Amino acid sequence: MEKPERKKEGERGGDVLDVKRSKGALTAFSYYPKKVHFVATDRQEKIVLILRRHPITNLTWGITALVMVLAPLALSYFTFVDTIPMNYQVVALLVWYMITLAFIIEEFLSWFFNVNIITDERVFDVDFVNLVYREITDANIDLIQDVTVRVGSVVRTMFNYGDVLIQTASEVPQIEFLAVPKPDKVALILRELRVEEEKEKLEGRVR
């Protein structure tokens, strides 16, 4: 039997979650995203939340990339560079910036495609290893046994991000959403979905 359409904007049984619909493809916290499709979901399944690591976690590789970009400029101040023929300098510079660009692209793709997805039926953990390999772990909402939020540092508290640990009764006992924004709200959304799922079971509205 097909489920009736769920209420939008976080409405669950009369309660409204204090979460606004997020816009933009590069957001790390996308609530009820529009025009987003995921290969592992079915047609009737609605994507409730898409999560990526908090943007502040990109600061480490961002600083590294900046140092790599500026490194040739710093080397130009050393006199030994003038002894190297100009054509060799140009080739070395091109190779260095190609390596730098490859590093930036790889780190960005790792952030962009390593996502956690919550639908009205399941939770997904997508691990993007490289362009040809990814791992997808999923569990049904009704198999979630416990949701734990772990923050654990001043920086995480300041920027409001942390880990959400999901204990399940499926083949994979734990699914981890690591360094995601607004972990308390993520946990609340999961709990609301669990309550809704239990209510649907009692009312005989499960598929």
C-alpha positions in Angstrom: 0.0 0.0 0.0 1.4 3.4 -1.0 2.2 5.8 1.7 0.5 9.2 1.8 2.8 12.1 1.0 4.7 13.3 4.1 4.4 16.8 5.3 7.1 19.1 4.1 9.4 21.5 5.9 10.0 19.2 8.8 6.4 18.7 9.9 6.0 15.5 11.9 2.7 14.9 13.6 2.0 18.5 14.4 5.6 19.4 15.4 7.7 21.7 13.1 11.4 21.3 13.2 13.3 24.6 13.3 15.2 23.9 10.1 15.0 26.0 7.0 15.2 24.5 3.5 18.7 24.9 2.3 19.6 26.0 -1.2 22.8 25.6 -3.3 24.6 22.5 -4.6 27.6 23.2 -2.4 25.9 23.4 0.9 26.9 21.0 3.7 23.4 20.8 5.2 20.7 20.5 2.6 17.2 20.0 4.1 14.6 18.7 1.6 16.8 19.6 -1.4 15.0 20.3 -4.7 15.8 18.5 -7.9 18.2 16.0 -6.3 18.2 12.4 -7.2 20.3 9.6 -5.7 21.0 6.3 -7.6 20.2 4.1 -4.6 16.7 5.5 -3.8 13.4 4.4 -5.4 10.9 6.7 -7.0 8.6 7.0 -4.0 11.4 7.7 -1.6 11.9 11.3 -0.6 15.3 12.7 0.3 15.0 14.6 3.6 18.6 15.6 4.3 21.9 15.6 2.5 25.0 16.2 4.6 28.7 16.8 3.9 31.5 17.5 6.3 31.4 21.0 7.7 33.1 23.5 5.3 35.6 24.4 8.1 37.1 20.9 7.8 38.4 22.0 4.4 40.6 24.6 6.0 43.5 22.1 6.5 43.9 21.1 2.8 43.0 24.7 1.8 46.0 26.1 3.7 48.2 23.3 2.1 46.9 24.3 -1.3 47.6 28.0 -0.7 51.2 27.1 0.4 51.6 25.0 -2.8 50.4 27.9 -4.9 52.7 30.4 -3.3 55.8 28.2 -3.0 57.2 29.1 -6.5 56.9 32.7 -5.6 58.9 32.1 -2.5 61.6 30.2 -4.4 62.0 33.1 -6.8 63.8 35.0 -4.0 66.6 32.5 -3.9 69.6 33.3 -6.1 70.2 29.7 -7.2 67.0 29.7 -9.2 68.6 32.2 -11.6 71.2 29.6 -12.5 68.5 27.3 -13.9 67.7 27.8 -17.6 64.4 29.6 -18.2 62.8 26.8 -20.2 63.5 24.4 -17.4 62.0 26.8 -14.9 58.8 27.1 -17.1 58.4 23.3 -17.3 59.0 22.8 -13.6 56.5 25.6 -12.8 53.8 24.0 -15.1 54.4 20.6 -13.6 54.2 22.0 -10.1 50.9 23.8 -10.7 49.4 20.7 -12.4 50.2 18.8 -9.3 48.7 21.6 -7.2 45.6 21.6 -9.3 45.2 17.8 -9.1 45.6 18.0 -5.3 42.9 20.7 -5.0 40.5 18.8 -7.3 41.0 15.5 -5.5 40.4 17.1 -2.1 37.3 19.0 -3.3 35.8 15.9 -4.9 36.4 14.0 -1.7 34.5 16.6 0.3 31.7 17.0 -2.3 31.0 13.3 -3.0 31.5 11.9 0.6 27.9 12.4 1.6 25.4 11.2 4.2 21.8 11.0 3.0 18.6 10.6 5.0 15.4 9.7 3.2 12.0 9.1 4.7 12.8 5.3 4.5 16.6 4.9 4.9 19.9 6.4 5.9 22.9 6.2 3.6 26.6 6.7 4.1 28.4 7.2 0.8 32.2 6.9 0.9 33.8 8.3 -2.3 37.2 6.6 -2.6 38.1 7.8 -6.2 36.4 8.4 -9.5 35.8 4.7 -10.2 35.1 3.4 -6.7 32.6 4.2 -4.0 31.1 2.4 -1.0 27.4 2.9 0.0 26.2 1.7 3.4 22.5 1.9 4.2 20.0 1.0 6.9 16.2 1.3 7.1 14.8 4.0 9.4 12.8 1.4 11.4 16.0 -0.5 12.1 17.7 2.4 13.9 18.0 1.6 17.6 19.9 4.6 18.9 21.3 8.0 17.7 24.3 9.5 19.5 25.7 13.0 19.0 29.4 13.5 19.6 30.9 17.1 19.5 33.9 17.0 21.8 36.0 20.1 21.1 35.9 23.9 21.4 36.2 24.3 17.6 33.4 22.0 16.9 31.2 23.7 19.5 32.0 27.1 18.0 31.2 26.1 14.5 28.3 23.8 15.5 29.4 20.5 13.9 30.1 17.0 15.1 29.6 13.3 14.6 26.2 11.5 14.6 26.5 7.8 15.4 23.6 5.7 14.3 23.2 2.3 16.0 21.2 -0.1 13.8 19.8 -3.6 13.9 20.9 -4.2 10.3 24.0 -6.1 8.9 26.0 -2.9 9.5 25.6 -2.2 13.3 26.7 1.4 13.1 26.6 4.1 10.5 28.7 7.3 11.2 28.0 10.8 9.9 31.3 12.4 10.7 32.0 16.2 11.2 28.5 17.2 9.9 26.9 20.6 10.6 24.1 20.9 13.2 24.4 17.4 14.6 21.7 18.0 17.2 19.2 18.8 14.5 20.3 15.8 12.4 19.6 13.6 15.4 16.3 15.3 16.0 15.3 14.7 12.3 16.2 11.0 12.6 14.2 10.6 15.8 11.2 12.3 14.2 11.5 10.0 11.2 11.7 6.9 13.5 8.5 8.1 15.4 6.7 8.6 12.1 7.8 5.1 10.9 6.5 3.5 14.0 3.3 5.4 13.6 2.9 4.1 10.1 3.5 0.6 11.2 0.8 0.8 13.8 -1.6 2.3 11.2 -0.7 -0.2 8.6 0.6 2.3 6.1 4.0 0.7 5.5 4.9 -0.3 1.9 
